[in-house]
Amino acid sequence: MRFHDGSEINFVKRVLIEDYTGTWCGNCPRVNHAIELARAQTDKIVTVGIHRSSSNPADASYDPYNFDSSELEGILNMSGYPKALLNRMTRWQPLEQNNITQVINLTQGENPKLGIAMDVSIVGSTLNLETKVKFSKDFSNIKLVVYVLENGLIYDQVNYTNFFTGPGTISNFLHDHVLRNCLTPLLGESIANSNTTVGQTFTKTFSVPVPANIENVNNIEFVAFVVDENNKTINVRKASPGDNQDFEEL
């Protein structure tokens, strides 16, 4: 039955993969390989590489893309690297390349009833982003998270696996979807319950300087997602500068 109040709308469902990694982490290319396998089966994946290490070049665990994710990792109660989290709170079970169906299954099933669209531009040294969230059921106690990522980063990667070039250091390894900045609190910015009922569209606008750590503004990517009161991702979408997105309704 169609009620024509917005509750009949379904949205494209995507899964968020947050890959906790490091250029120093020899087992981390295993997750890169698994992500490639998953992408070969579905385009409903949004990937974020969260590099974590020392920021001191003199340390063995130095990573030039280090991002302080300690607040986020604090809610996971999960030590060690690599680790990949699906929809923020569910571990992609190692060995990840043997568990691709775990990812695929999360793109299916019950519809999220929540869609995301972004309008993005870069004017001079300013990032302009309008993030819209549309609801086809009532939600409460949800939060918005918005990441700024960078693609095309080149840096040597330690590799203990047989993937890519095999064991040893991979010279000039391509690091994509690297988390560089978070425009909201890392655990999310609350959306008032009065703005999250069926048929409504919530809008959040950002106008901020290009983060100082961005190496090439042409490689910037944005990821926006909404989490529930248990920090689990409900739905996610990515965008690039120049995008003017519509909601992906089914």
C-alpha positions, 0 to 999 in steps of 0.5 A: 500500500502506498500512503503518499506521505513519503513512507512509501519511499525506499532508498539505495542502501550502501555499506560503510567500510572503515579500514583501520590501517597504516603504511607501517602495517604489514598485514594491512594490504590484506584488507585492501585486497579484500575491498577490491574483491568486494568491489568486484561484486557490488558498487554499494560500498563506501570505503574510508581508510583511517590511518593510525600511527605515530606522527613522528617520522623517527618512530617505526610506526610513522605514517604521514596520513595519521588521523587521531581516531582514538575517540572512535576506536574507544567505542569499539573495544577492539585492539590490533591492526588491521581491522575493518569495521562494517557500518562502523560497529561490526567487524569484517571477520578476518580473513576478510578476503574469505568473508566477502559475503558478510559485506554483500549481505549488508547491502541487501535486506531491510531498506534503511528508509533514509537517503543522503544527497550532497551538493559540493563545490570548492571555491578558491580555498573554501569547501562548500558542502550541503548535506541533505538527509531525507526520511521515509520513516520516523527516526530518533537519536541519530547523528550525522558524520561527514568526512573529508577524504583524499585519493591518490596519495603515494607512499611506501607500504610495508607488506607481509602478505602475498597480495600485490607485489608479495612480502616486502615494502611496496614502493609508491603504493597508492592510498585512496579514500584516506581520512584527512578531516572530519567536519562533524564530531567524530562520533557524529553531530546530533540531528534533532528528533523534530527534524527526522520524521517521515517526509522531512528533509534535514539539511546541514551546510558546511563552508570551511577552509580546505584542510591544510593536510590536503595534498591535491584539492582535485583528489578530495572526496566527501563521505556523509553517513548517519548513525543510530543511537548505538553508533551503527551506520544506517546509510552512507554516500560519497561525493566529489567536488562538483557533484549536485546529487539527487536522492537515490530513490528506488 
